[in-house]
Amino acid sequence: QLRLVESGGGSVQAGGSLRLNCTASRPALNIKTMGWYRQASGKERDLVASITYGGTVDYGSAVKGRFTISRDNAQNTISLQMNSLQSEDTAVYYCNAIYSGRSYIHWGQGTQVTVSS
């Protein structure tokens, strides 16, 4: 069973930055895509950013130009650098992973990000 462990959440003022990390419990070799989703209170879970094993990235429209996703396959880790944070970025952020040839999505436990204006 793959485990995803997130870290780096917290509270920050608007305009500030945070960095989230997610480490997989198994080698990243067969993990096709890893990414971050977020869910604000009372809203659906939405894509923040994703990255393939080869480094192809995708971003949700709300974070383009402010957030950067990266991946270290040797460390089985992805990171999300979040800059110019806004109150609208307040949410629980979830890491996920999908194996090559599979459709099942593995999720982490989530980490809270709170941005105060």
Buried (B, 14 or more C-beta within 10 A) or exposed (E): EBEBBBBBBEEBEBEBEBBBBBBBEBEBEEBBBBBBBBBBEEEEBBBBBBBBBEEEEBBBEBBEEBBBBBBEBEEBBBBBBBBEBBEEBBBBBBBBBBBEEEEEEBBBEBBEBBBEE
